[in-house]
């Protein structure tokens, strides 16, 4: 099959040239591509509408989380990508700063930026003040008066999705003009959260884990369908289930197959893969240019579906089994960040927020947790928790 992505010559040219965007929201003006060849290539990427927002997005967007090279932003933007996703906590704020510095001289109607702030649940006594302060910091880093999409970050329960205080605080952010649209992100893979969002009525977008390994895929697809009918836009993350199939990182996941699988669901507007180099970007672009899943790719994913790999289903069964009641799903997510994404800084940030005891698991002679996905939970906990004590300068 012919690779329809850009070549290295194009990459160098696009990362050095000016603005480019091939299909934009209704409020976005057309821009000029570096040349007609690039424009023609960009137009081959399908677009979908993000629910009731009316925003038209390419099926491929950029998850900026791990990227630290503004040239990746540049080549993505110049190649016709429109939507860029970051968060208040990514790289201790440096990620938002990079996004802000890149877009500060671009027409504000030529791109879509989303950011996220963790609310924490149960909500703190000063939740509203803390949320406003965090968003103010994010807007300052981004050098923007507003973001296009603002997410309550990493909600894991129905109660967090429809908490009255949180809903009022989010509505105020939108009414004040600090965000055009509201949403929440979730790693929990719980269809009940999607239904809660429909009932809440304020969420325009949901950013959710969606991949071929979901054990509750049928229920998740049904909930996604209900959300789409209610006008909620759906954006997918974690489509590559950790990026590698082994902790040593020798068996990379076929990114194109994973992306194409997710795009088969027409209710998924766009996907935000976190590519960090040219080769990964090219794979994503090649898939977007030719999004039909092949028979060989289907067979490949079918074989991987029952492999352990890096992806935690976030089902919560382990929490009920753990004698110490540890937040094992969050710890497993931190494990994936280091051994799958090779991004140990994010693992440290994730673990630090959990306020874990110093001698985690020290009181247990043996682990009582039997993971439905076959994870050796005790082994993974032992492998990842020491990252908390490693100085930042030694982390990737």
C-alpha positions in Angstrom: 0.0 0.0 0.0 1.3 3.4 -0.9 2.2 5.6 2.1 0.1 8.7 1.7 1.8 10.6 4.5 4.3 13.4 3.9 7.9 12.6 3.3 10.9 13.9 5.2 11.5 16.7 2.6 7.9 17.8 3.2 8.4 17.6 7.0 11.4 19.9 6.9 9.6 22.3 4.6 6.4 22.3 6.6 8.2 22.8 9.9 9.9 25.9 8.5 7.0 27.5 6.6 3.9 29.4 7.5 0.3 28.8 8.4 -1.8 26.0 7.0 -5.2 24.6 7.8 -7.5 22.7 5.5 -10.9 22.6 7.2 -11.9 24.8 10.1 -14.8 25.6 12.4 -17.6 27.8 11.0 -16.0 30.8 12.6 -12.5 30.1 11.2 -11.2 31.8 8.1 -9.4 30.0 5.3 -5.6 30.1 5.3 -2.9 29.7 2.7 -0.8 26.5 2.4 2.9 26.6 1.6 2.0 25.1 -1.9 -0.8 23.4 -3.8 0.7 20.0 -3.3 0.4 20.3 0.5 -3.1 21.6 0.2 -4.2 18.7 -2.0 -2.7 16.2 0.5 -4.4 17.9 3.5 -7.8 17.8 1.9 -7.6 14.0 1.8 -8.1 13.8 5.5 -11.8 13.2 6.3 -13.5 15.7 8.7 -16.3 15.2 11.2 -18.5 17.6 13.2 -17.9 17.7 17.0 -21.5 17.4 18.2 -23.5 20.5 18.9 -20.4 22.6 18.9 -20.6 22.7 15.1 -16.8 22.6 14.9 -15.6 20.6 12.0 -12.3 18.7 12.7 -10.0 16.4 10.8 -10.3 12.9 12.2 -6.7 13.4 13.4 -5.7 15.9 16.0 -2.6 16.3 18.2 -2.3 15.3 21.8 0.5 17.6 22.8 1.1 16.1 26.2 4.5 14.5 25.7 5.8 16.7 22.9 8.5 19.1 23.8 9.5 20.2 20.3 7.6 23.1 18.8 8.5 21.9 15.3 6.0 19.1 15.8 3.3 21.7 16.4 4.5 23.5 13.3 4.4 20.5 11.0 1.1 19.4 12.3 -0.5 22.8 11.9 1.1 23.4 8.5 -0.1 19.9 7.4 -3.8 20.8 8.1 -4.3 19.7 11.6 -6.5 22.1 13.6 -7.1 20.8 17.1 -4.3 20.7 19.8 -4.9 19.2 23.2 -2.9 20.1 26.3 -3.5 20.4 30.1 -2.6 22.5 33.1 -0.3 19.8 34.6 1.5 18.5 31.5 5.3 18.9 31.9 4.6 21.1 35.0 3.1 23.7 32.7 5.8 23.8 30.1 3.5 22.1 27.6 0.9 24.9 27.7 3.7 27.4 27.5 5.0 25.7 24.3 1.5 25.7 22.8 1.1 29.4 23.7 4.4 30.5 22.3 3.7 28.7 19.0 0.2 30.0 18.5 0.7 33.6 19.8 1.2 35.0 16.3 -1.3 32.8 14.5 -4.8 34.0 13.7 -7.0 33.0 16.7 -9.6 31.6 14.4 -7.2 29.2 12.6 -6.9 26.6 15.4 -8.7 24.9 18.2 -7.0 24.5 21.6 -8.3 22.5 24.5 -6.9 22.4 28.0 -7.8 20.6 31.3 -7.6 21.1 35.0 -8.0 18.4 37.6 -10.9 19.2 40.0 -10.2 16.6 42.6 -13.0 14.6 44.1 -14.6 14.9 46.6 -14.3 18.6 45.9 -12.3 20.7 48.3 -13.8 23.5 50.4 -12.1 26.1 48.1 -12.8 24.2 44.9 -14.2 27.1 42.9 -11.4 29.5 43.8 -8.8 26.8 43.1 -10.4 26.0 39.7 -10.5 29.6 38.7 -6.9 30.2 39.7 -5.7 27.1 37.8 -7.5 28.2 34.6 -6.1 31.7 35.0 -2.6 30.2 35.0 -3.4 28.0 32.0 -4.7 31.0 30.0 -1.6 33.0 31.0 0.7 30.2 29.7 -1.3 29.9 26.5 -1.4 33.6 26.0 -5.1 33.4 25.2 -8.2 35.0 26.6 -10.1 31.8 26.2 -9.7 28.2 25.2 -12.0 26.5 22.8 -12.6 23.5 25.0 -12.1 23.3 28.7 -12.2 19.9 30.4 -12.6 18.9 34.0 -9.7 16.5 33.9 -9.6 12.7 34.6 -13.0 12.2 36.2 -13.4 8.6 37.3 -17.0 8.4 38.8 -20.5 9.3 38.0 -20.6 11.5 41.1 -17.7 13.6 39.8 -19.4 14.1 36.5 -22.7 15.5 37.9 -21.6 17.1 41.1 -23.7 20.3 41.4 -20.9 22.5 42.6 -18.7 21.4 39.7 -21.4 21.9 37.2 -22.0 25.5 38.4 -18.3 26.3 38.4 -18.0 25.0 34.8 -21.0 26.9 33.6 -19.6 30.1 35.0 -16.4 29.5 33.0 -18.4 29.2 29.8 -20.7 32.2 30.6 -17.7 34.4 31.4 -16.2 33.6 28.0 -13.1 31.8 29.3 -14.1 28.7 27.3 -16.3 28.3 24.3 -17.2 24.7 25.2 -17.1 22.5 28.2 -16.3 18.9 28.7 -14.6 16.3 30.9 -11.9 13.7 30.3 -12.0 10.2 31.7 -9.8 7.2 31.7 -12.3 5.1 33.5 -14.1 3.5 30.5 -17.5 3.7 32.3 -20.6 4.1 30.1 -22.4 5.3 33.2 -20.3 8.5 33.1 -21.4 9.2 29.6 -25.0 8.8 30.6 -24.4 11.1 33.5 -23.0 13.7 31.1 -26.1 13.5 29.0 -28.3 14.0 32.1 -26.2 16.9 33.3 -26.8 18.8 30.1 -23.8 21.2 30.3 -21.1 19.0 28.6 -20.4 19.7 25.0 -17.5 17.3 24.6 -16.3 14.1 26.3 -12.6 13.1 25.9 -12.6 9.3 26.6 -10.4 6.3 26.5 -11.4 4.3 23.4 -9.5 1.3 21.9 -9.8 -2.2 20.6 -9.0 -3.8 24.0 -12.0 -2.4 25.9 -13.8 -5.3 27.6 -17.0 -3.4 27.8 -16.9 -2.2 24.2 -20.5 -3.0 23.4 -21.8 -1.0 26.3 -19.4 1.8 25.6 -20.4 2.0 22.0 -24.1 2.1 23.0 -23.4 5.0 25.4 -21.4 6.8 22.8 -24.3 6.5 20.4 -26.6 8.0 23.1 -24.2 10.9 23.7 -23.9 11.6 20.0 -27.7 11.7 19.6 -27.8 14.2 22.5 -25.4 16.5 20.7 -22.2 15.7 22.7 -19.0 15.5 20.7 -16.7 12.5 21.4 -12.9 12.7 21.2 -10.8 9.5 21.7 -7.6 9.1 23.5 -5.5 6.0 24.6 -6.3 4.4 21.3 -2.9 2.7 21.1 -3.2 1.0 24.5 0.2 2.2 25.8 2.1 2.2 22.6 4.1 -0.9 23.2 3.3 -4.5 23.9 6.1 -5.2 26.4 7.8 -3.3 29.2 11.1 -3.3 27.4 9.5 -1.4 24.5 10.7 -3.8 21.9 7.3 -4.6 20.4 5.7 -1.3 19.2 2.0 -1.3 18.6 0.9 -0.7 15.0 -0.4 2.9 15.4 -2.1 3.0 12.1 -4.2 -0.1 12.9 -5.2 1.3 16.2 -6.2 4.7 14.8 -8.2 3.1 11.9 -10.0 0.8 14.3 -11.2 3.8 16.4 -12.3 5.7 13.3 -14.6 3.0 12.3 -17.0 4.4 15.0 -18.5 7.4 13.1 -19.4 9.0 16.4 -15.8 9.5 17.3 -15.0 12.9 15.8 -11.3 13.0 16.2 -8.4 11.2 18.0 -5.5 12.9 19.9 -2.5 10.6 19.6 0.5 11.8 21.5 3.2 11.6 18.9 6.6 12.9 19.9 8.7 12.6 16.7 8.5 12.8 13.0 8.2 9.0 12.4 5.2 8.8 14.8 3.6 11.8 13.2 4.0 10.3 9.7 2.4 7.1 10.8 -0.6 9.0 12.1 -0.9 11.2 9.0 -0.7 8.1 6.7 -3.5 6.5 8.6 -5.6 9.6 8.4 -5.1 9.8 4.7 -6.3 6.2 4.3 -8.5 5.4 7.3 -10.1 2.2 6.1 -9.1 -0.8 8.3 -7.6 -3.6 6.2 -8.2 -7.3 6.8 -4.6 -7.8 7.9 -4.9 -5.0 10.4 -8.1 -6.6 11.8 -6.3 -9.9 12.2 -3.4 -8.2 13.9 -5.7 -6.4 16.4 -7.6 -9.6 17.1 -4.4 -11.4 18.1 -3.4 -8.5 20.4 -6.8 -8.2 22.0 -6.3 -11.0 24.5 -2.6 -10.1 25.2 -1.8 -8.4 28.5 0.2 -5.4 27.2 0.1 -2.1 29.0 -3.5 -1.1 29.0 -5.4 -1.2 32.3 -9.1 -1.4 31.8 -9.7 0.9 34.8 -12.5 -1.5 35.8 -11.9 -1.0 39.5 -12.1 -4.7 40.4 -8.6 -4.5 41.9 -9.6 -1.8 44.4 -12.2 -4.0 46.1 -9.7 -6.8 46.4 -6.7 -4.8 47.7 -6.3 -5.2 51.4 -5.0 -1.7 51.7 -7.6 -0.1 49.3 -4.9 1.3 47.1 -5.9 3.3 44.0 -4.4 0.5 41.8 -6.0 1.7 38.5 -4.2 5.1 38.9 -1.0 3.3 39.7 -1.4 1.1 36.6 -1.9 4.2 34.5 1.4 5.6 35.9 3.0 2.3 35.0 1.8 2.7 31.4 3.2 6.2 31.2 6.7 5.0 32.1 6.9 1.6 30.4 4.6 2.3 27.5 4.9 6.0 26.7 8.5 6.3 28.1 7.3 9.4 30.0 8.3 8.9 33.6 7.8 12.5 34.5 4.1 12.1 34.0 4.2 8.9 36.1 5.8 10.8 38.9 3.2 13.6 38.7 0.3 11.0 38.7 1.7 9.1 41.6 2.4 12.3 43.6 -1.2 13.3 43.4 -2.3 9.9 45.0 -0.5 10.7 48.3 0.6 7.0 48.7 2.2 5.7 51.8 6.0 5.6 51.9 6.3 1.8 52.2 3.5 0.8 49.9 2.5 -2.9 50.1 4.9 -3.4 53.0 2.2 -4.8 55.3 1.2 -7.5 52.8 2.9 -10.9 52.8 1.4 -11.5 49.4 -0.8 -9.7 47.0 -4.5 -10.6 47.1 -5.4 -8.9 43.8 -6.4 -11.0 40.9 -6.6 -8.7 37.9 -9.2 -9.6 35.3 -6.8 -8.5 32.6 -4.0 -10.8 34.0 -1.8 -8.0 35.3 0.8 -9.0 37.9 -0.3 -6.1 40.1 2.3 -6.4 42.8 5.1 -6.6 40.3 3.9 -3.5 38.4 3.5 -1.6 41.7 7.0 -2.5 42.7 8.4 -1.4 39.3 6.7 2.0 39.2 6.3 3.5 42.6 10.1 4.2 43.2 9.8 6.9 40.4 8.4 9.3 43.0 11.8 9.5 44.7 13.8 10.1 41.5 14.9 13.7 40.9 13.1 15.3 38.0 16.4 15.9 36.1 16.9 12.2 35.7 13.4 11.5 34.3 12.3 11.5 30.7 
